[in-house]
């Protein structure tokens, strides 16, 4: 699973948003997402395969946390688009200011 394919799924993005708040047990993710446990496990595996989450096992419990390091690749990929949009938004701002 690549970083981009892992992030393409909205449920996986929801999981990452929950993990931004801190480490969570798998059961808490199931409860918060309102999905069956096997579905959440499938998404967590995809996120692990992409390197986006870490797992800590404590007895019978599994705790998941966000690993933001792979997001550096995404940030690098987005950088040229930021420059593109910054210029477009500046031009829009100039146009709107002239219209007043």
N, C-alpha and C positions, 0 to 999 in steps of 0.2 A: 504494500500500500504506500503510495507516494504522499507527500505532504499535501499536494493540491487535491488529490482525489479524497483524502481524508477530510479536508476542509470543505469539500463540495457538498457534503450531506448536512442538512440543517439540524438534525438530531445531534450529530457529532459537534457541531458548533455550539449547541445548547449545553452539551456536556462540558465543553471547554469553558463556557461562561460560568457554569457552576463551580468548576475547579479553580477558576480565578479567585474565588472566595477563600480557597484553602483546601487542604486535603479532606477527602470525603470517603466514607465507606461505600462500597458498592450498593448496599441496601438503601442508603440515603439517596443515591442517584436514581435508583429505581422509583422510590417514593416521589421524588421531586419531578421526575419526568412523566410519571404516570404511565409507564410502559412496562410490559412484561419483562421479568428478569433476563430471560434468554436474549431478548432484543437488545437490552442495555449491554449485556456481556459481549454481544457481537460488535457493537459500536466501540466499546472499550478496547476490544482486541484490535480493531482497525486503527484506533488512535495510538495504541502501544506500538503496533507495527510501523506506524509513521513516525514514531519517536516523540509524540506530543504529550504522552502521559507516562508517569512512573507508577509502579505498583509496589506497595509495601504489604507484606503478609505478616499478620500477627495472630497466630493460632488459626482459628477457622475464618477469621475476618481478612478481607482484602481492602486496603485503603489506596485510593488513587489521588494523584496530585499532578498538576500541570508541569510540564517541562517546556519552558518557553524557548529554549535554545534553537530548535528547528524553525521557529518563526523568523529568525534572522534571514533565512533563505527567502521567505515570503516578503520580508521588508525590502530586501535587495531587488527582488523582482518588481515590486510596486514602485520603487524609487523613480524610474523614468516616467511613469504615469502621473506621479505627483507633480513633476516638473511640467508635464503637458497640461494638466488641469489647473495648476497654479496660474499659468499664462492665460488660459481661457477665462478663469474666474476674475483675474485682474482686468481683462478686456471687458467683461460683463459689468464689472464695477464702474469702470470708466464710462461705458455707454449709459448706465443708469444715472450716473452723476451728471452727465451732459443733458439728459432728458429732463432734469428738474428745472 
